[in-house]
Amino acid sequence: MDFQDQLLQYVVTGLTTGAIYALLAVGLVAIYNVTGIINFAQGESAMLGALIMVSLRSKLDLPLPLAFVLTAGVVAAVGAILHWLVIRPARNASTITLIIITIGASIAIRGAALVVWGTDSYLLPAFTRGRPIQLWSAMVRLQSLWVLGTALVSVAGLYLFFQHTMLGKAVRACAVNRLAAQLMGISHDRMATLSFALGGALGAAAGAVIAPITYATYDMGAMLGLKGFVAAIMGGLTSSLGAVAGGFLLGVLEATGVGLISSGAKDAIAFAVLLVFRPSGLFGTRQDVHGGL
């Protein structure tokens, strides 16, 4: 295999990983735009999504569509509860305090997962069985198509929700101007809870589709959450489009770096990339305010 063929394989692999980062990053952006909080428990939603999906499919043998919907619904509920019972009572605290609370929530969720699922690693059977597809000189696993498709459908659905539904427009209104939205009768607390639920559902979708590719463990969420944060920063932190682009770009850079340098450089590449991008990211500007949904 020559260098061009290898590079194409790295790009294909990176796009699969980048789709996961993109889903997590979009969830972070949705929460940040409405609340101004960076939710460092976002990675745990992917962990819960993976482990719950494993339990529903492998242990209860539920049909794939039902298992997927239940997984997203349960983790969305966890996100909503996290905001309503933990974040909302401390809403008058400083932003730094609220961020620290999300870190504490992340540790607590990880501990609960350890109690329920233990330290074992779980691998979910692929959603579609079959041989990899050849794309020019690169091989694409069928599960990778599920990952990419889920990311694209989720982002498209989120766009339609924000642009064409009253509830979505209410969330956007809170993101653009909280005071004006409240004067129009929109409950900021409810929209913030909804944003946490959306973030949880997106993270759960990411975890569910990646479970057949990588082992699901109770501690997988920490690094995924940090990578999602890096992708969100790359996209400007307030732009959903930027978060998607940042996720895919980060995935490709990581896969290429692993292939050309070393597998040990994977995590270092992600945080080195973070130093390159200003807070404005790929599409933002220094004058950006909330409202990039």
DRENMARRO-527934 format. One line per field, with one value per atom (N, C-alpha, C): residue in one letter; chain; atom name; y, z, x. Coordinates in steps of 0.2 Angstrom, whole numbers, plus 5000, padded with zeros to 4 digits. Atoms other than C-alpha are relative to their C-alpha. Example, Ala and Ser with C-alpha at 12.3 -4.5 7.8 and 13.67 -1.06 7.14 Angstrom:
<nodes>
code <- a	a	a	s	s	s
unit <- A	A	A	A	A	A
site <- N	CA	C	N	CA	C
y <- 4994	4978	5006	4994	4995	5005
z <- 5000	5039	5000	4999	5036	5003
x <- 5004	5062	5004	4996	5068	4996
</nodes>
This chain:
<nodes>
code <- m	m	m	d	d	d	f	f	f	q	q	q	d	d	d	q	q	q	l	l	l	l	l	l	q	q	q	y	y	y	v	v	v	v	v	v	t	t	t	g	g	g	l	l	l	t	t	t	t	t	t	g	g	g	a	a	a	i	i	i	y	y	y	a	a	a	l	l	l	l	l	l	a	a	a	v	v	v	g	g	g	l	l	l	v	v	v	a	a	a	i	i	i	y	y	y	n	n	n	v	v	v	t	t	t	g	g	g	i	i	i	i	i	i	n	n	n	f	f	f	a	a	a	q	q	q	g	g	g	e	e	e	s	s	s	a	a	a	m	m	m	l	l	l	g	g	g	a	a	a	l	l	l	i	i	i	m	m	m	v	v	v	s	s	s	l	l	l	r	r	r	s	s	s	k	k	k	l	l	l	d	d	d	l	l	l	p	p	p	l	l	l	p	p	p	l	l	l	a	a	a	f	f	f	v	v	v	l	l	l	t	t	t	a	a	a	g	g	g	v	v	v	v	v	v	a	a	a	a	a	a	v	v	v	g	g	g	a	a	a	i	i	i	l	l	l	h	h	h	w	w	w	l	l	l	v	v	v	i	i	i	r	r	r	p	p	p	a	a	a	r	r	r	n	n	n	a	a	a	s	s	s	t	t	t	i	i	i	t	t	t	l	l	l	i	i	i	i	i	i	i	i	i	t	t	t	i	i	i	g	g	g	a	a	a	s	s	s	i	i	i	a	a	a	i	i	i	r	r	r	g	g	g	a	a	a	a	a	a	l	l	l	v	v	v	v	v	v	w	w	w	g	g	g	t	t	t	d	d	d	s	s	s	y	y	y	l	l	l	l	l	l	p	p	p	a	a	a	f	f	f	t	t	t	r	r	r	g	g	g	r	r	r	p	p	p	i	i	i	q	q	q	l	l	l	w	w	w	s	s	s	a	a	a	m	m	m	v	v	v	r	r	r	l	l	l	q	q	q	s	s	s	l	l	l	w	w	w	v	v	v	l	l	l	g	g	g	t	t	t	a	a	a	l	l	l	v	v	v	s	s	s	v	v	v	a	a	a	g	g	g	l	l	l	y	y	y	l	l	l	f	f	f	f	f	f	q	q	q	h	h	h	t	t	t	m	m	m	l	l	l	g	g	g	k	k	k	a	a	a	v	v	v	r	r	r	a	a	a	c	c	c	a	a	a	v	v	v	n	n	n	r	r	r	l	l	l	a	a	a	a	a	a	q	q	q	l	l	l	m	m	m	g	g	g	i	i	i	s	s	s	h	h	h	d	d	d	r	r	r	m	m	m	a	a	a	t	t	t	l	l	l	s	s	s	f	f	f	a	a	a	l	l	l	g	g	g	g	g	g	a	a	a	l	l	l	g	g	g	a	a	a	a	a	a	a	a	a	g	g	g	a	a	a	v	v	v	i	i	i	a	a	a	p	p	p	i	i	i	t	t	t	y	y	y	a	a	a	t	t	t	y	y	y	d	d	d	m	m	m	g	g	g	a	a	a	m	m	m	l	l	l	g	g	g	l	l	l	k	k	k	g	g	g	f	f	f	v	v	v	a	a	a	a	a	a	i	i	i	m	m	m	g	g	g	g	g	g	l	l	l	t	t	t	s	s	s	s	s	s	l	l	l	g	g	g	a	a	a	v	v	v	a	a	a	g	g	g	g	g	g	f	f	f	l	l	l	l	l	l	g	g	g	v	v	v	l	l	l	e	e	e	a	a	a	t	t	t	g	g	g	v	v	v	g	g	g	l	l	l	i	i	i	s	s	s	s	s	s	g	g	g	a	a	a	k	k	k	d	d	d	a	a	a	i	i	i	a	a	a	f	f	f	a	a	a	v	v	v	l	l	l	l	l	l	v	v	v	f	f	f	r	r	r	p	p	p	s	s	s	g	g	g	l	l	l	f	f	f	g	g	g	t	t	t	r	r	r	q	q	q	d	d	d	v	v	v	h	h	h	g	g	g	g	g	g	l	l	l
unit <- A	A	A	A	A	A	A	A	A	A	A	A	A	A	A	A	A	A	A	A	A	A	A	A	A	A	A	A	A	A	A	A	A	A	A	A	A	A	A	A	A	A	A	A	A	A	A	A	A	A	A	A	A	A	A	A	A	A	A	A	A	A	A	A	A	A	A	A	A	A	A	A	A	A	A	A	A	A	A	A	A	A	A	A	A	A	A	A	A	A	A	A	A	A	A	A	A	A	A	A	A	A	A	A	A	A	A	A	A	A	A	A	A	A	A	A	A	A	A	A	A	A	A	A	A	A	A	A	A	A	A	A	A	A	A	A	A	A	A	A	A	A	A	A	A	A	A	A	A	A	A	A	A	A	A	A	A	A	A	A	A	A	A	A	A	A	A	A	A	A	A	A	A	A	A	A	A	A	A	A	A	A	A	A	A	A	A	A	A	A	A	A	A	A	A	A	A	A	A	A	A	A	A	A	A	A	A	A	A	A	A	A	A	A	A	A	A	A	A	A	A	A	A	A	A	A	A	A	A	A	A	A	A	A	A	A	A	A	A	A	A	A	A	A	A	A	A	A	A	A	A	A	A	A	A	A	A	A	A	A	A	A	A	A	A	A	A	A	A	A	A	A	A	A	A	A	A	A	A	A	A	A	A	A	A	A	A	A	A	A	A	A	A	A	A	A	A	A	A	A	A	A	A	A	A	A	A	A	A	A	A	A	A	A	A	A	A	A	A	A	A	A	A	A	A	A	A	A	A	A	A	A	A	A	A	A	A	A	A	A	A	A	A	A	A	A	A	A	A	A	A	A	A	A	A	A	A	A	A	A	A	A	A	A	A	A	A	A	A	A	A	A	A	A	A	A	A	A	A	A	A	A	A	A	A	A	A	A	A	A	A	A	A	A	A	A	A	A	A	A	A	A	A	A	A	A	A	A	A	A	A	A	A	A	A	A	A	A	A	A	A	A	A	A	A	A	A	A	A	A	A	A	A	A	A	A	A	A	A	A	A	A	A	A	A	A	A	A	A	A	A	A	A	A	A	A	A	A	A	A	A	A	A	A	A	A	A	A	A	A	A	A	A	A	A	A	A	A	A	A	A	A	A	A	A	A	A	A	A	A	A	A	A	A	A	A	A	A	A	A	A	A	A	A	A	A	A	A	A	A	A	A	A	A	A	A	A	A	A	A	A	A	A	A	A	A	A	A	A	A	A	A	A	A	A	A	A	A	A	A	A	A	A	A	A	A	A	A	A	A	A	A	A	A	A	A	A	A	A	A	A	A	A	A	A	A	A	A	A	A	A	A	A	A	A	A	A	A	A	A	A	A	A	A	A	A	A	A	A	A	A	A	A	A	A	A	A	A	A	A	A	A	A	A	A	A	A	A	A	A	A	A	A	A	A	A	A	A	A	A	A	A	A	A	A	A	A	A	A	A	A	A	A	A	A	A	A	A	A	A	A	A	A	A	A	A	A	A	A	A	A	A	A	A	A	A	A	A	A	A	A	A	A	A	A	A	A	A	A	A	A	A	A	A	A	A	A	A	A	A	A	A	A	A	A	A	A	A	A	A	A	A	A	A	A	A	A	A	A	A	A	A	A	A	A	A	A	A	A	A	A	A	A	A	A	A	A	A	A	A	A	A	A	A	A	A	A	A	A	A	A	A	A	A	A	A	A	A	A	A	A	A	A	A	A	A	A	A	A	A	A	A	A	A	A	A	A	A	A	A	A	A	A	A	A	A	A	A	A	A	A	A	A	A	A	A	A	A	A	A	A	A	A	A	A	A	A	A	A	A	A	A	A	A	A	A	A	A	A	A	A	A	A	A	A	A	A	A	A	A	A	A	A	A	A	A	A	A	A	A	A	A	A	A	A	A	A	A	A	A	A	A	A	A	A	A	A	A	A	A	A	A	A	A	A	A	A	A	A	A	A	A	A	A	A	A	A	A	A	A	A	A	A	A	A	A	A	A	A	A	A	A	A	A	A	A	A	A	A
site <- N	CA	C	N	CA	C	N	CA	C	N	CA	C	N	CA	C	N	CA	C	N	CA	C	N	CA	C	N	CA	C	N	CA	C	N	CA	C	N	CA	C	N	CA	C	N	CA	C	N	CA	C	N	CA	C	N	CA	C	N	CA	C	N	CA	C	N	CA	C	N	CA	C	N	CA	C	N	CA	C	N	CA	C	N	CA	C	N	CA	C	N	CA	C	N	CA	C	N	CA	C	N	CA	C	N	CA	C	N	CA	C	N	CA	C	N	CA	C	N	CA	C	N	CA	C	N	CA	C	N	CA	C	N	CA	C	N	CA	C	N	CA	C	N	CA	C	N	CA	C	N	CA	C	N	CA	C	N	CA	C	N	CA	C	N	CA	C	N	CA	C	N	CA	C	N	CA	C	N	CA	C	N	CA	C	N	CA	C	N	CA	C	N	CA	C	N	CA	C	N	CA	C	N	CA	C	N	CA	C	N	CA	C	N	CA	C	N	CA	C	N	CA	C	N	CA	C	N	CA	C	N	CA	C	N	CA	C	N	CA	C	N	CA	C	N	CA	C	N	CA	C	N	CA	C	N	CA	C	N	CA	C	N	CA	C	N	CA	C	N	CA	C	N	CA	C	N	CA	C	N	CA	C	N	CA	C	N	CA	C	N	CA	C	N	CA	C	N	CA	C	N	CA	C	N	CA	C	N	CA	C	N	CA	C	N	CA	C	N	CA	C	N	CA	C	N	CA	C	N	CA	C	N	CA	C	N	CA	C	N	CA	C	N	CA	C	N	CA	C	N	CA	C	N	CA	C	N	CA	C	N	CA	C	N	CA	C	N	CA	C	N	CA	C	N	CA	C	N	CA	C	N	CA	C	N	CA	C	N	CA	C	N	CA	C	N	CA	C	N	CA	C	N	CA	C	N	CA	C	N	CA	C	N	CA	C	N	CA	C	N	CA	C	N	CA	C	N	CA	C	N	CA	C	N	CA	C	N	CA	C	N	CA	C	N	CA	C	N	CA	C	N	CA	C	N	CA	C	N	CA	C	N	CA	C	N	CA	C	N	CA	C	N	CA	C	N	CA	C	N	CA	C	N	CA	C	N	CA	C	N	CA	C	N	CA	C	N	CA	C	N	CA	C	N	CA	C	N	CA	C	N	CA	C	N	CA	C	N	CA	C	N	CA	C	N	CA	C	N	CA	C	N	CA	C	N	CA	C	N	CA	C	N	CA	C	N	CA	C	N	CA	C	N	CA	C	N	CA	C	N	CA	C	N	CA	C	N	CA	C	N	CA	C	N	CA	C	N	CA	C	N	CA	C	N	CA	C	N	CA	C	N	CA	C	N	CA	C	N	CA	C	N	CA	C	N	CA	C	N	CA	C	N	CA	C	N	CA	C	N	CA	C	N	CA	C	N	CA	C	N	CA	C	N	CA	C	N	CA	C	N	CA	C	N	CA	C	N	CA	C	N	CA	C	N	CA	C	N	CA	C	N	CA	C	N	CA	C	N	CA	C	N	CA	C	N	CA	C	N	CA	C	N	CA	C	N	CA	C	N	CA	C	N	CA	C	N	CA	C	N	CA	C	N	CA	C	N	CA	C	N	CA	C	N	CA	C	N	CA	C	N	CA	C	N	CA	C	N	CA	C	N	CA	C	N	CA	C	N	CA	C	N	CA	C	N	CA	C	N	CA	C	N	CA	C	N	CA	C	N	CA	C	N	CA	C	N	CA	C	N	CA	C	N	CA	C	N	CA	C	N	CA	C	N	CA	C	N	CA	C	N	CA	C	N	CA	C	N	CA	C	N	CA	C	N	CA	C	N	CA	C	N	CA	C	N	CA	C	N	CA	C	N	CA	C	N	CA	C	N	CA	C	N	CA	C	N	CA	C	N	CA	C	N	CA	C	N	CA	C	N	CA	C	N	CA	C	N	CA	C	N	CA	C	N	CA	C	N	CA	C	N	CA	C	N	CA	C	N	CA	C	N	CA	C	N	CA	C	N	CA	C	N	CA	C	N	CA	C	N	CA	C	N	CA	C	N	CA	C	N	CA	C	N	CA	C	N	CA	C	N	CA	C	N	CA	C	N	CA	C	N	CA	C	N	CA	C	N	CA	C	N	CA	C	N	CA	C	N	CA	C	N	CA	C	N	CA	C	N	CA	C	N	CA	C	N	CA	C	N	CA	C	N	CA	C	N	CA	C	N	CA	C	N	CA	C	N	CA	C	N	CA	C	N	CA	C	N	CA	C	N	CA	C	N	CA	C	N	CA	C	N	CA	C	N	CA	C	N	CA	C	N	CA	C
y <- 4994	5000	5006	4995	5016	5006	4995	5033	5003	4998	5039	4996	5004	5024	5000	5000	5024	5007	4993	5043	4999	5000	5039	4995	5004	5025	5004	4996	5037	5005	4995	5050	4996	5003	5037	4998	5001	5031	5006	4994	5048	5003	4998	5053	4996	5004	5039	5002	4997	5045	5007	4993	5063	5001	5000	5059	5000	5001	5054	5007	4993	5070	5005	4995	5080	5000	5000	5074	5002	4998	5077	5008	4993	5094	5004	4997	5099	5000	5000	5094	5005	4995	5105	5007	4993	5120	5001	4999	5118	5002	4999	5118	5007	4994	5132	5006	4994	5144	5002	4998	5143	5002	4999	5142	5003	4998	5148	4996	5005	5132	4995	5006	5120	4994	5006	5103	4995	5005	5092	4993	5007	5078	4997	5002	5077	4993	5006	5063	4994	5006	5052	4998	5002	5053	4995	5005	5044	4993	5006	5031	4996	5003	5028	4998	5002	5027	4993	5007	5013	4995	5006	5003	4998	5001	5005	4996	5003	5000	4993	5006	4985	4995	5003	4980	4998	5001	4982	4995	5004	4973	4993	5007	4959	4996	5004	4955	5000	5000	4960	4998	5001	4957	5004	4996	4971	5002	4998	4976	5007	4994	4989	5006	4993	5004	5001	4999	5001	5002	5000	4999	5007	4993	5015	5006	4994	5026	5000	5000	5020	5002	4997	5023	5007	4992	5041	5003	4997	5044	4999	5001	5037	5005	4996	5047	5007	4993	5063	5001	4998	5061	5001	4999	5059	5007	4993	5076	5005	4996	5084	5000	5000	5078	5003	4996	5084	5007	4993	5101	5002	4998	5102	4999	5002	5094	5003	4999	5099	5007	4994	5114	5006	4995	5124	5003	4997	5126	5004	4996	5133	5006	4996	5144	5007	4994	5160	5000	5000	5154	5002	4998	5159	4995	5005	5151	4994	5004	5143	4994	5005	5135	4995	5005	5128	4995	5005	5120	4995	5005	5112	4995	5005	5105	4995	5005	5097	4995	5005	5089	4995	5004	5083	4995	5004	5076	4995	5005	5067	4995	5005	5058	4996	5003	5054	4995	5004	5047	4994	5005	5037	4995	5004	5030	4995	5004	5024	4995	5005	5016	4994	5005	5007	4995	5004	5000	4996	5003	4995	4995	5004	4988	4997	5002	4985	5002	4998	4986	4996	5003	4974	5004	4996	4979	4996	5003	4976	5002	4999	4974	4998	5001	4976	4997	5002	4966	5005	4994	4977	5000	5000	4983	4997	5003	4977	4995	5005	4961	5000	5001	4959	5003	4999	4962	5008	4992	4980	5001	4998	4990	5003	4997	4995	5007	4993	5014	5002	4999	5016	4995	5005	5009	4999	5000	5011	4995	5004	4999	5003	4997	5005	4995	5004	4995	5002	4998	4994	5004	4997	5000	5008	4993	5016	5004	4996	5020	5002	4998	5019	5006	4994	5031	5006	4994	5043	5002	4998	5042	5002	4998	5044	5007	4993	5060	5004	4996	5067	5001	5000	5063	5004	4997	5069	5008	4993	5086	5003	4998	5088	5001	5000	5084	5006	4994	5097	5006	4994	5110	5001	4999	5107	5002	4999	5107	5008	4993	5124	5005	4995	5132	5000	5001	5125	4998	5001	5122	5005	4994	5134	4999	5001	5125	5001	4999	5125	5008	4993	5144	5003	4998	5146	4999	5001	5138	5005	4995	5149	5007	4994	5164	5001	5000	5160	5001	4999	5158	5007	4993	5175	5005	4995	5185	4998	5004	5177	5005	4995	5193	5001	4998	5197	4993	5007	5178	5000	5000	5179	5005	4995	5195	4998	5003	5186	4994	5005	5173	4993	5007	5159	4999	5002	5150	4998	5002	5150	4993	5006	5136	4994	5005	5125	4999	5000	5129	4997	5003	5125	4993	5007	5109	4996	5003	5105	4999	5000	5109	4995	5005	5097	4993	5006	5084	4998	5000	5087	4998	5002	5086	4992	5007	5069	4996	5004	5062	4999	5000	5067	4996	5004	5059	4993	5007	5043	4997	5002	5042	4998	5002	5043	4994	5006	5030	4994	5006	5018	4998	5002	5018	4998	5002	5017	4994	5006	5002	4994	5006	4989	5001	4999	4997	5000	5000	5000	4997	5003	4992	5005	4996	5000	4999	5001	5003	5006	4994	5014	5006	4995	5025	5003	4998	5028	5007	4993	5045	5006	4994	5056	5002	4998	5056	5002	4998	5056	5007	4993	5072	5005	4995	5081	5001	4999	5077	5004	4996	5084	5007	4993	5099	5003	4998	5101	5002	4999	5099	5007	4995	5112	5007	4994	5125	5001	4999	5122	5003	4997	5127	5006	4994	5142	5000	5001	5135	5002	4998	5144	4998	5002	5137	4993	5007	5120	4998	5002	5120	5000	5000	5124	4994	5006	5110	4994	5006	5097	5000	5000	5103	4999	5002	5103	4993	5007	5086	4995	5004	5079	5001	4999	5088	4997	5003	5082	4993	5008	5064	4999	5002	5065	5002	4998	5074	4994	5005	5061	4993	5006	5046	5000	4999	5053	5000	5000	5057	4993	5007	5039	4996	5004	5032	5002	4997	5043	5000	4999	5045	4994	5005	5034	5000	5001	5027	5004	4997	5035	5008	4993	5052	5003	4999	5051	5006	4995	5061	5006	4994	5073	5004	4996	5078	5004	4996	5083	5006	4994	5094	5005	4996	5101	5004	4996	5106	5005	4995	5115	5007	4994	5127	5004	4997	5131	5005	4997	5137	5006	4995	5154	4998	5001	5154	5001	4999	5160	4994	5007	5143	5001	5001	5139	5006	4996	5150	5006	4995	5161	5006	4994	5179	5002	4998	5187	5004	4996	5197	4995	5005	5181	5000	5001	5180	4994	5006	5166	5001	5000	5162	4997	5003	5152	4993	5006	5138	5000
z <- 5000	5000	5000	5000	4995	5004	4995	5004	4999	5002	4995	5003	4998	4999	5008	4993	5017	5003	4998	5019	4999	5001	5012	5005	4994	5025	5006	4994	5038	5000	5001	5032	5002	4999	5032	5007	4993	5049	5004	4997	5055	5000	5000	5049	5004	4995	5059	5007	4993	5075	5001	5000	5070	5001	4999	5069	5007	4993	5087	5004	4997	5092	4999	5002	5082	5004	4996	5091	5007	4993	5108	5000	5000	5103	4998	5001	5096	5007	4993	5113	5005	4996	5122	4998	5002	5111	5001	4999	5113	5008	4993	5132	5002	4999	5132	4997	5003	5121	5004	4995	5133	5007	4992	5150	5001	4999	5147	5004	4997	5155	4996	5004	5148	5004	4996	5153	4999	5000	5157	5002	4999	5161	4993	5007	5142	4998	5002	5139	5004	4997	5152	4997	5004	5141	4995	5005	5128	5003	4996	5141	5002	4998	5147	4994	5006	5129	4998	5002	5125	5005	4995	5141	5000	5000	5141	4994	5006	5123	5000	4999	5127	5004	4995	5141	4996	5003	5130	4994	5006	5115	5002	4999	5122	5006	4995	5138	5000	5001	5135	4993	5007	5116	4997	5003	5112	4992	5007	5093	5000	5001	5087	5001	5000	5084	5007	4993	5101	5005	4996	5110	4999	5001	5102	5003	4998	5106	5008	4993	5124	5003	4998	5126	5000	5000	5120	5005	4996	5130	5007	4993	5146	5002	4999	5144	5000	5001	5139	5007	4993	5156	5005	4995	5165	4999	5001	5157	5003	4997	5162	5007	4992	5180	5002	4998	5181	5000	5000	5176	5006	4996	5186	5008	4993	5203	5002	4998	5202	4998	5002	5191	5002	4999	5193	5007	4993	5212	5001	4999	5210	4994	5006	5195	5001	4998	5204	5002	4999	5207	4994	5005	5197	4994	5006	5180	5002	4998	5187	5005	4995	5201	4997	5004	5189	4996	5004	5178	5005	4995	5194	5002	4998	5198	4994	5005	5181	5000	4999	5184	5005	4995	5200	4998	5002	5192	4995	5004	5179	5004	4995	5193	5003	4997	5201	4996	5005	5185	4999	5001	5182	5006	4994	5200	5000	5001	5197	4995	5005	5181	5002	4997	5190	5004	4995	5203	4995	5004	5189	4995	5005	5176	5001	4998	5185	4995	5004	5177	4994	5006	5163	4994	5006	5145	4996	5004	5133	4993	5008	5114	4997	5003	5105	4993	5007	5089	4996	5005	5074	4998	5002	5069	4993	5007	5051	4999	5001	5048	4993	5007	5032	5000	5001	5025	4999	5001	5024	4993	5006	5009	4997	5002	4998	4996	5003	4994	4997	5003	4981	5003	4996	4991	5007	4993	5008	5001	4997	5018	5005	4996	5026	5004	4996	5040	5000	5000	5039	5006	4994	5057	4999	5001	5052	4996	5003	5040	5005	4994	5055	5004	4996	5064	4996	5004	5050	4999	5001	5046	5006	4994	5064	5001	4999	5065	4996	5005	5049	5002	4999	5053	5007	4994	5071	5000	5001	5066	4996	5004	5052	5004	4996	5064	5005	4995	5077	4996	5004	5063	4999	5001	5059	5006	4993	5077	5002	4998	5080	4995	5005	5064	4999	5003	5061	5006	4995	5078	5005	4996	5091	5006	4995	5105	4999	5003	5095	5000	5001	5092	5007	4993	5111	5003	4997	5115	4996	5003	5102	5003	4997	5109	5007	4994	5126	4999	5001	5118	4997	5003	5109	5005	4995	5123	5006	4994	5140	5002	4997	5147	4995	5005	5131	4999	5000	5130	5006	4994	5148	5000	5000	5145	4995	5004	5131	5002	4997	5143	4999	5001	5139	5006	4994	5154	4999	5001	5154	5003	4996	5167	4996	5004	5156	4993	5006	5140	5002	4997	5150	5001	4999	5155	4994	5007	5137	4997	5004	5131	5003	4997	5144	4998	5003	5138	4993	5007	5120	5000	4999	5125	5002	4998	5134	4994	5005	5119	4994	5005	5107	5002	4997	5118	5000	5000	5120	4993	5007	5101	4998	5002	5099	5004	4996	5113	4997	5003	5105	4994	5006	5088	5000	5000	5093	5004	4996	5105	4996	5004	5091	4997	5003	5086	5006	4994	5103	5006	4994	5120	5004	4996	5131	5007	4993	5149	5004	4995	5164	4999	5000	5161	4993	5006	5143	4998	5001	5144	5001	4998	5152	4993	5006	5136	4994	5005	5124	5001	4999	5133	4999	5002	5132	4993	5007	5114	4997	5002	5111	5002	4998	5121	4995	5005	5109	4994	5006	5094	5000	4999	5101	5000	5000	5104	4993	5006	5087	4995	5004	5080	5003	4997	5091	5006	4994	5105	5000	5000	5100	4993	5007	5082	4999	5001	5079	4994	5006	5061	5002	4998	5068	5004	4996	5081	4996	5005	5067	4996	5003	5057	5004	4995	5072	5002	4998	5076	4995	5005	5059	4999	5001	5057	5006	4995	5074	4999	5001	5070	4994	5005	5054	5002	4997	5062	5004	4996	5075	4997	5004	5063	4996	5004	5052	5004	4995	5067	5002	4998	5073	4995	5005	5057	4998	5002	5053	5005	4994	5070	5005	4995	5084	5003	4997	5092	5007	4994	5108	4999	5001	5100	4999	5001	5098	5005	4995	5114	5000	5000	5113	4994	5006	5095	5001	4999	5101	5004	4995	5115	4997	5004	5103	4996	5005	5091	5004	4996	5105	5001	4999	5107	4993	5007	5088	4999	5001	5088	5005	4995	5096	5003	4998	5106	4995	5006	5090	4996	5004	5082	4992	5007	5064	4997	5003	5061	5004	4995	5076	4999	5000	5079	5007	4994	5094	5003	4998	5095	5001	4999	5096	5007	4994	5109	5000	5001	5113	4995	5005	5099	4994	5006	5087	4998	5002	5087	4993
x <- 5004	5000	5004	4996	5008	4997	5002	5007	4993	5007	4991	4995	5005	4982	4999	5000	4987	4997	5003	4982	4993	5007	4965	4997	5002	4963	5000	5000	4968	4994	5005	4955	4993	5006	4941	4999	5001	4945	4999	5000	4947	4993	5006	4930	4995	5004	4922	5001	4999	4930	4998	5002	4927	4992	5007	4908	4998	5001	4908	5002	4999	4917	4996	5004	4906	4993	5006	4890	5001	4999	4898	5001	4998	4904	4993	5007	4886	4996	5003	4879	5003	4996	4892	4998	5002	4888	4993	5007	4869	4999	5001	4871	5004	4997	4884	4996	5003	4874	4994	5006	4859	5002	4999	4867	5007	4993	4885	5005	4997	4891	5004	4997	4904	4999	5002	4897	5005	4994	4912	4997	5003	4900	4997	5003	4895	5003	4997	4907	4997	5003	4898	4994	5006	4883	5001	4998	4892	5002	4999	4898	4994	5007	4880	4997	5003	4874	5003	4996	4887	4997	5001	4884	4992	5007	4865	4998	5002	4864	5003	4997	4875	4995	5004	4863	4993	5007	4847	5000	4999	4854	5002	4997	4864	4997	5003	4855	4993	5007	4837	4998	5002	4838	4995	5006	4827	5002	4998	4826	5004	4995	4839	4996	5003	4827	4998	5002	4819	5005	4994	4835	5003	4997	4842	4996	5004	4827	5000	5000	4827	5006	4994	4845	5001	5000	4844	4995	5005	4828	5003	4998	4836	5006	4994	4852	4998	5003	4842	4997	5003	4832	5006	4994	4849	5003	4998	4854	4996	5005	4838	5000	5000	4839	5006	4994	4857	4999	5001	4852	4995	5005	4836	5002	4998	4843	5007	4993	4861	5002	4998	4864	4996	5005	4848	5000	5000	4849	5006	4994	4866	5001	5000	4862	5003	4997	4867	5007	4993	4884	5004	4996	4899	5001	5000	4902	5005	4995	4918	4997	5003	4908	4996	5005	4895	5004	4996	4909	5003	4997	4917	4994	5006	4899	4999	5000	4899	5005	4994	4916	4998	5002	4909	4995	5005	4894	5002	4997	4905	5003	4997	4914	4995	5005	4898	4997	5003	4890	5005	4995	4906	5000	5000	4906	4993	5007	4887	5001	4999	4892	5004	4996	4906	4996	5004	4894	4995	5005	4881	5003	4997	4892	5007	4993	4909	5005	4994	4926	5001	5000	4922	5000	5000	4924	4994	5005	4909	5000	5000	4908	4993	5006	4892	5000	4999	4889	4998	5001	4889	4992	5007	4872	4998	5001	4874	5006	4995	4884	5002	4998	4895	5007	4993	4912	5000	4999	4919	4999	5001	4916	5006	4994	4930	4998	5000	4931	5006	4994	4944	5005	4995	4959	4999	5001	4952	4994	5005	4941	4996	5004	4926	4995	5004	4917	4993	5007	4898	4998	5002	4897	5002	4998	4907	4994	5005	4893	4994	5005	4881	5002	4997	4892	4999	5000	4893	4992	5007	4874	4997	5003	4869	5002	4997	4880	4996	5003	4873	4992	5007	4855	4998	5001	4856	5001	4999	4864	4995	5005	4851	4994	5006	4837	5000	4999	4844	4999	5001	4845	4992	5007	4827	4996	5003	4822	5001	4999	4830	4997	5003	4824	4993	5006	4807	4995	5004	4799	5000	5001	4792	5005	4996	4801	5008	4993	4818	5001	4999	4815	5001	5000	4812	5007	4993	4829	5005	4996	4837	5000	5001	4829	5004	4996	4837	5007	4992	4854	5002	4998	4853	4999	5001	4846	4995	5003	4841	4994	5005	4832	4994	5006	4822	4996	5004	4817	4995	5004	4811	4994	5005	4801	4995	5005	4792	4997	5003	4787	5003	4996	4800	5004	4997	4806	5007	4993	4825	5002	4998	4826	4998	5003	4815	5004	4996	4825	5007	4994	4841	5000	5001	4835	4999	5001	4830	5007	4994	4847	5005	4996	4855	4997	5003	4843	5002	4997	4848	5007	4993	4866	5001	4999	4863	4998	5002	4853	5005	4995	4867	5006	4995	4880	4998	5002	4870	5000	5000	4868	5007	4993	4887	5002	4998	4890	4997	5004	4877	5003	4998	4884	5008	4993	4902	5002	5000	4899	5003	4997	4902	5007	4994	4918	5006	4995	4927	4997	5003	4925	4997	5004	4912	5002	4998	4919	4997	5003	4913	5005	4996	4928	5002	4999	4927	4998	5003	4918	5005	4995	4932	5003	4996	4943	4995	5005	4928	4997	5003	4921	5006	4995	4938	5001	5000	4939	4994	5006	4922	5001	4999	4927	5005	4995	4942	4997	5004	4931	4996	5004	4919	5004	4996	4933	5003	4997	4940	4994	5006	4922	4998	5002	4921	4996	5004	4911	4993	5007	4895	4997	5003	4893	4999	5001	4885	5004	4996	4892	5007	4993	4909	5002	4999	4907	5001	4999	4904	5006	4994	4918	5006	4994	4930	5000	4999	4925	5003	4997	4928	5007	4993	4944	5005	4996	4950	5001	5000	4946	5005	4995	4956	5007	4993	4971	5002	4998	4971	5002	4999	4970	5006	4994	4983	5007	4994	4995	5001	4998	4993	5003	4997	4997	5007	4993	5012	5005	4995	5019	5000	5001	5013	4993	5006	4998	5000	5000	5004	4999	5001	5003	4993	5007	4984	4997	5003	4979	5004	4996	4993	4999	5002	4988	4994	5006	4971	5001	4999	4977	5005	4996	4991	4996	5004	4978	4996	5003	4969	5004	4995	4984	5000	4999	4983	4994	5006	4965	4998	5002	4960	4993	5007	4944	4994	5005	4935	4999	5000	4939	5000	5000	4935	4996	5005	4920	4998	5002	4918	5004	4996	4924	5001	4999	4930	4994	5006	4914	4994	5006	4903	4997	5004	4890	4996	5004	4878	4995	5004	4867	5002	4997	4877	4996	5004	4864	4998
</nodes>
